[in-house]
């Protein structure tokens, strides 16, 4: 497994950091067999997550055309957020595989890129150079989105389950590992 350009050694866990708790909508464990109660908890978790993501992305625009981005779309089904930086060699190396996986799973999962730690022009060049323009990128110029997800290094991935849970992986992830993790995400 590759280390992230900004540190870390490939860690997966629920949203880390105090700011991440604001977007994580954990689904409680049910001690009863009441499926209705579990469904209500899942709906509640997804609803809370959608509200938090809407607020987090409230002023965000897409990299390619500066269109408004609705963060609630990430809570509308299973989603993957790829955090990258334009100068990160690991990000650049994994980008074509991320693009391939995004295309392969386009009908099953929402996948967006969230570039940070760079200038808009560098981010646009990265997307052009790496062939990752087939999916949406939402630049995070002030670091608020990265911080909310507990991302401290790049590359990183956030896996958002349609039930409202969020897991963050810090580090590089090859195409096969990413596809395997997405298969797990959509199976639950």
N, C-alpha and C positions, 0 to 999 in steps of 0.2 A: 504494500500500500504506500502511496506517495504522501509526503507531508505537504501541508499547505504552505504557500509562499509567505503567509503572514504568521506562521507558527502552527502548532498542533500536529498531531500524528494520526489523523484519521479517527475521529471520535464520533460516536453516534449516541445521542441521548435525547431526552425530551428537552424542549426549549430551555436553554441555559441562560443564566443571568437574570437580574431583577427586571429589566425592561422586557425580556421575553415573556415573563409571566403575564404581561398585559395582552399579548396576542394568543397565548396558549389557553385554550378552553378545554381543560381536561374533562374527560367523561368518567364519572365516578363508577366504581365497581358496585354492582348490585348483588346484595347478599340473598335476594329472593329469586325465584324462577319467574317472576312476573315480567313477561316480555314487554308489556305495555309500559311499565315503569322504565325499563332499559331504553325503549324507543324514545320516550319522553326525554330522558337524560341525553341521549345522542342528539335529538333535535335541539335541545337547549344548548348543548356544547357547540353544535354547528352554528346556531343562531348567534351565540356570544362571539364565536370566532369571526363570523361574517361582519358583525358590528365593529370588532376590533380592527379587522383588516380594512374595512371601509375608512375608518378614522386614520389608520396608519398611512394609507395611500391617498388620502383626501386631496392632496395637492400634487400628486405624482402625474407625470406625463410619459408617454412612450418615447423611446430614444429616436426612432426613425421619423416620426411625423409630429411629435409634441401633442398628440391627442391625449385627452384625459384617460386615466387608467382607473378602473373600478376594482379596488382590492377585494370587494365582496365576491367577485368572480372566482377567486382562489378558494373560497369556502363552498362553492357550488360544485361539488364533486371532488375527486382526488386531485391534488395539485403538487407540483414540484417547483421549488424556487432555486435557481442556480445563482449563487453569488460569485462574481468574478471581478477581476481588475484588469485593465487593458495592458499593463506591463507585466503581468504574472505569466511566467513561462509555463507553469503547470496548467493554468487556465487555457492558454493558447494551445497547448498540446492536446488537451481533452476536448476542446471545442468541437472539432468535426464529429467526434463520437457522440457528444451531447446533442448535436444537431440531428444526427441519424436517429438517435433514440427518440428525440422529440417528434420527428416525422413519423416514426413507427407507431408511437403511442398517441398521436394527435387526437384520435377519436375517443380515447379512454382517460386521458389525464391532461390537466392544464399545466403546461410547462412555460415558465417565464425566466428570463435572465434579469438579475439585478446587479448591474455593474456599479462599482464604487471606487474610491481612491484613485481618481484620475479625472481628466478633463473630457468634456463632451466630444470634442474632435477625436481624441484618442479612442474613445469608446466606439464611435462610428467607424473609425478605421479598423478596429479589432473585429467588429461584426462583418465588415466587408472582407477583410483578410481571411477570416476563419469560416466563412460560409454559414454563419449562425443567424442570418437575417430572416429565416423562415418562421421564427417564433418571436414573440414580443419581448422586448427588453425595456426595463423601467430604471433609469439611472437614479442612483441614490447619492447625490452630490454632498449632502450634509451628514450622511452616516446614520440617519434616524432608522431606516429600515433594517440595516445590518444590526444595529444595536438592539432593536426590538426583538429580533430573532436570536440574539445572543451570538452573532457571528463576529469573531475577532480575527479571522484570517481567511484567506481565499486560496483556492476555491472552497466552497461550502455548498451544501444542499439542505433545503428544508423540505421535508415530506409532510404534506398536510392531508390527513385522512378526512374523508367526507363526514366522519362522526365528530370532527372538531378537535382531534389531537394533532400535535405538531412534534416531529422529531427532526433534529438538526444534526447533520454529519459535517464535521470540519475536516477537510482534506480533499485530495484528488480522488476521483472515482472513474474508472474506465467504463467504456460503453457496456460491457457485459455485466459489471457489478451494478451499474445504474439501472439497466433493464431488469435485472433480478430483483432489485429493491422496488422498482415500480410494479413488477408482477405481484410482490408481496402486498404493496399498498392497495392495489385494485382488487385483490382477493379478499380483503377484509371488509 
